[in-house]
Amino acid sequence: MICSSDGYVKYLPILKWRQGEYQALLRLDPQTKENIYPLFVVPPVEYDFEEQRPKKSPEEHVEKLATRYKQKWGLLPSLVDIDSSLHLQNVQDGRTVPEFIFDELKGVKGIFSPVVKLDYDKSYLAAVKRSWQTCNTGIGIRISLDELASPSSVVQIASLQSFIGCTQDKTDLIIDFGKGASYEPTDDVILVVKTILGQIDNLNGYRSIYVVGTSLELGDVKKPGAEQARKEWIFFQALYRSISNTYSKLGYGDYTIETPEFTSLDMRMLKPAAKIVYSYKDKWIIYKGGSFRDNPAQMKGLCKKLITAKENYYYGRTFSQGDEKIYDCGINNGSTGTLGTWKEAAISHHLTLVVIQNASLHGF
């Protein structure tokens, strides 16, 4: 159950379906996993800059997705979105990639709800409709705040639901602020959001209403690091306290420590820095070093710096799998891993922290 009768709404992280993300989920404490309602986004096919071609065919790109979904997430509910670059691609038997993914997830008994956006093509919407008719688990409608402010979008939402045939009580409305929003928790901004929400007929009839976004700007962080406010979380707390009595199914979501967009970069030309992105209360603590590839051992110093900081940022080695990894590297002389290791550790810690914060916000 996503929303309980006593007012608790699960946390919704938007996660790219990549190794660091799903490995972090796999290793979460079971109770933490049960309090997460993830929105998985299937990424586009990566490009091989050396070969000057896509690394895989569309079918090769998604053929193991359902098996991994079963291994990593099991029978817990989720939402599934698919990058639009894959919508009109086909697998060998003629099905579109979205049809293939939804069929395969059904085959492993996945409890998932396909996600639609207002600008998604008819082929994708037809695949979602077919999934709804066969799985009956619901859908998600993902819309930006700017889109939601337009009266025509309200009509489009109703049209989408009518075409798919999914009822409002089986639909999650996901209002995605994305990246770059102001997130000012002022009375005026909250009033604007409340007014926009008020345009939607029977808003409380939805299965859930999520507000998601991110304010993290890792590109702005220089060595040796910085602190950044978790503005989307600060804003949501103010919004929740203002309107949750009116909208009882209001839930929080974010992009963990990732960016919303997918970027294709030639890694031969780049040297990503070693870094730790650590969520702490209403901010991120970011420690940054030099090129990871040139000196992986520097992670030991970054981990130790976090653990021993006089500000007591570190939540302890037993807090999450990610915190255990940080402790082992910084204190026990453990492996420095790869860049993916530290993304997984950061996501593991963030998911655990936000589940606790979300429960506290709801009075638990």
N, C-alpha and C positions, 0 to 999 in steps of 0.2 A: 504494500500500500504506500503510495507516494505522499498522500496527505492523510493524517490520522484524524479521528473525530475530536481529539483534544487539542487540535490546532497546530500540530507539528508537521512541517513540510520538509522533506529531505533536501539535502544540498545537491545542486546540479553543477558539476564541473564539465566544461566543454573540453574534450580530450581528442587530440589527433590520434588516429589509430596507427600508432607507431610504437616501436619496442619499448622505449623508455616509459611511455604512458601505460601500456598494458602490463608491463612487468611490475610497475609500481602498484597497480591495482591488485595483481595476483598476490602480492606479498603483504597486503594490508591485513590488519587484525580483522577477524570475521565480523565483529560488532561494528567496526568502522565501515566495512563494505556494505553492511545492511542499511546504513544511514546515508548512502550515496545513490543518486539517480543520475548516472553519467549520460552525457550526450556525446556519442562517438562520431567523429567526422572522418570519413574515408578519404585519404589524401589523393592528390593527382599522382600519376606515374612519374617517378623521378627521371631526370634527364642525365644521360651519360655524356659529359662534356668532352671526354677523351675520344669516345667513339662517334660523337655528334649524332646521337639518336636516343630515343627513350630506352631506359634500362631494361624494361620488360614490356610485353604485350599487355593490354588491359586484362585479359583473362589470367595471365601469370601473376599480375599485380594483386588480384583479389581471390585467387583460387584457394588459398589457405586461410582466408579471413574467418570463415565460420568455425573451422576446427580450432583456431586460436581463440576465438570468442568463447567457445565452450570451455576451453582449458583455463582461460584467464578470468572470465566473468561468470560462467556457469549459468544458473537459472534465476539470477536476480534480474529485475527489470532494467531496461535502458532505452535510450533514444538513439536512432541511427540516422545520420545525415551523410550525403555523398557529394563530394566535390563536383561541381557542374561540368568539369572537363570530361567526366566519365559517363554522363547521362546518356549520350547518344552512341557510346561505344558498344560493341557487341562481343559476345563470346562465340565460340565456334558453332554452337547449336542454334545461333540466331537470336537468342535472348539478349536484351540489353544488359549492361553491367548491373544497373539497379535491380532488374528482375532476377538476375543470377544471385546477387547478394541476398535479397529478401528470401528467395527460395532456399538457399543454402542455410541461412540462419533458422528458417522454419525447420529444416531437416535435422538440425542439432537441438531442436526444442527451445531455441532462444526466445526469451520473452522481451520483445523489442517493439518499439513504435517508430515507424519511419517519420522523418522530419521533412516538411515542405517549406519553401519560401514563396513569396508572391510572384517572383520572376522565373520560377522553375518551369521547364518546358512540359508540353502535354504528354510526351512519352514518359517522363519521370512520374508525373501525376498519375498516369494510368498504372504504372508499376505499384505506386503507393495504394491506389484504389484496390488493386488485386490483392495486395498484402493484407489490407484491412478486411476484405471479404473472406480471406482464408484463415487469417490469424486472429482477428477480432481483438487485438490488444490495444488499439488506439493509434493516434498520430500526434505529432508535435507540429505546431505552426511557429516558425522562427521569423521574427519581424523586427526591424529597427524602430527606434522611437520616432524618427522622422517619418517613416512610412505610416506608423500607427497614428500620427497626428493628422494624416490626410483622410477626410471622410470617404474618399473612393476606396481606400485600403480596407475600411470596415466592411464595405460591400464586397470586396474581393475575398476577404476572410470567409464571409458567409457563402460566397460562391464556391470557394474551395471545399468547404465542408459539405456542401450540397452535392458537388461532383463526386467526391470520394464516398459520401454516404456515411461518414463518421459523425456520431452525435457529439454534442458539446461536452458531455460528461466523460467522454473518452478522449478528449483533446487537451493537450498541454499547450498553453500560450506562452511562448518564450520571447520576451522583449529584450533584444540584444543591443545594448549600448555600444558594443564593439570596443574599438580603441580610439582614444583621442577625445572622448566626451569630457565635459568639465567636472562632473560629479560633485557639484557644490551642494552641500546638504543644507541649503537655505530654505526658508519658508516659501519663498517665491518659486524656486525650482520644484519643490515638492508639490506645490499647488498646480504647477503646469503639468506634471506627471499625473497627478490625480485627475485633472480635467480631461487629459487625453484618455485615460482609462475609462472615465465616465461616459465616453462616446460609444462604448461597446455594450450592446444589449446583453443583459443577464450575464455579466462578467463572472459572477460567482458560480455560474453554471458550468464553467470549465473545470476540468480535472485538477488543474493547477495553473497558477500565473507566476511565471518566473521573470525576475529582473537580473540580467547577467551583463558582464563587461569586464574590462581590465584597464588599469592605469599604469601598469608596469612598463618602463622604458629602459630596457637594458642597454640600448644603444647610447644612452646618455651617460652611462657609468664609466668612469676612467679609473685606472689603477691608482690607489690600492682598493677602491671601493666606494660605496655610498649607502645612504639610507633613502628609501622612497616610501611615501605614504600609500597605503592600500586604499586609495580614494573610493573605489567602487564599494568596498566593504563599509567604510565610514558612511558613505551616502546611503547605502541600503539600510543600515541600522536606523538612521533618521527617518527614512521613508517608511520602514516597517512600523516604527513607533507611532507614526502619524496616521497611517491608513489601514493597518492590519485589522482594526475593529470593523472596517467597512469591507475589506477584501481578506477573508479569513484563510484563503488558500495561497497567499503570497509567499513565494520562496526565493531563495538567494542562489545565484550561480556566478561562476567566474571562469577564467581561462587558466587557472592555476598559475604557473610561472612561465607560460608560453604566450606567444602572440597569436591573434586570430588568423592572420594571413599565412599562406604557404609561399615560401620563396625558394627559387631554384638557383643555387649558387655553385660556382665552380670551386670546389674545395681545394683544388691544386693551387689556386691563387690566394687562398686565405689561410690564416693561422689563428683559429679561434682561441681566445684567452681561457686560461684556467679560472674558474670562479665557483663560488657557492652563493646560491640565492636562497635565503632563509626567511620564511614568514614568521613574524613575531608581532603578536597583538595586532595593532592597526598599521603596521608598516612591514617593509622588507629590509633585511640586513643583507647587503651584498659585499662580498669580499672578492676582489679581482686581482689576478696576477698577470704574468706574461703568457706567451704562447704555450699552450698545453702540450702540443706536439714536441716542442723543443725541450720541455722540462716537466714531465708528469709528476716528478717528486715534489714539486712546489705545493701540491694538494695537501701534503702532510702539514705544512706550515699554515695553510689557509684553514684547514680543519681545526688545528690546535688553537689558532687565533679565535675562532668562534667559540670553542668549548671553554676557553679560559678568559673570555672578555669580562672585564670588571662590571659591565652592565647586566650580566647574567641573562644574555639572550637565549642561551642553549637550554632546551627543554629536558635534556637528559637522554641517556643512551637507550632507555626502554620506551621512549615516547612513540617511536615509529621505526620501521625498518631503515628508513633514511637516516634517522638519528644514530642508529646502531652503526651504520656504515661510516658516518662522520667520526664517531668515537674511535672505531677500529683504525681508521686511517690516521687520525690526529694523535692518538694516545698509545695504541697498541702496535704501531708500525705496520698496519695492514696495507692491503693493495691500494694503489692510487687509481686503478681502474681505467676507464675511458671517459670521454666527454659524456657519453650516454649514461654512464654510471652515476654521474653527478646530477644529470637531469632527472633520472629516476629517483635519486635520494631526495632532491628538492621537492618533487611532486609528491612522493610518499609522505614527507613531513607536512606539506601544505594541506593535502587531503585530510590527514588526521587532525590537524589543528582546526580547519574550518568546520569539520563535523562537530567538534566540541564547541566551537564558537556559535555555530548555528543552533545547536541544542540549547545553549545558554540563552540565546536571544529569544527562543520560543518558550523559555521558562522551565527548561529541564536541566 
